[in-house]
Amino acid sequence: MHILFYIFVAIFSVGVLVNFIGPEKIKLAYADWGLPAWFRFLTGSMELLALILVFTNFIIIGYLVAGVVMAGAIFLMLRSRLYKDIVAPGLTLLIIAILAKDFLY
């Protein structure tokens, strides 16, 4: 397996846990971004769905869901003018694109 796949799984696994557990820092971040409190559960659910799908025959759909989550995070950072915070979701989106490329051809 590709080392980037393991990095992807680690990033999204942490994302699922953090969004579902909801440390105060995460709750405050969602509030600062103008999102409702329940939105972290939606984000965590989408991350979990992406993880499940990449381990099934629906790999490309899993990467698509993951890409949508990261694109949403980038949009949110841009909207909130948190430009330095775009690096993490941007790199994650790049990893997703590299991994998905292997299944598109």
Phi, psi and omega in degrees: 000156182285135179302326178296330177297316179295323177295315177303311181299318180296313181299313183287329176296316177297319178301316179299310182299313182296317181291322180283321179288318174068061174302157184306321180301320179290317178301316179294322180298314179299320178294318179297327179281357179080022181259149178292158184301326183286347186295332178293331176289323176296315179299312179299322179293319178293322176295318178296317177301316179300316179299314181298315184294325181288348176260011180238194176281002182252041186303311185295326177292322176299316178293326177295314178299315179299318179297321177296318179299314182290322176297321176297320179295318178297314178302316180298318179294320177296314180298325181271001181058037177257065190298323180290337180280356180285340185302309184298307179293331178295314178294322178296319178296322177297316177300316179299317180297319179296316180294318182293328180305324180296339183255358181267343183245000000 
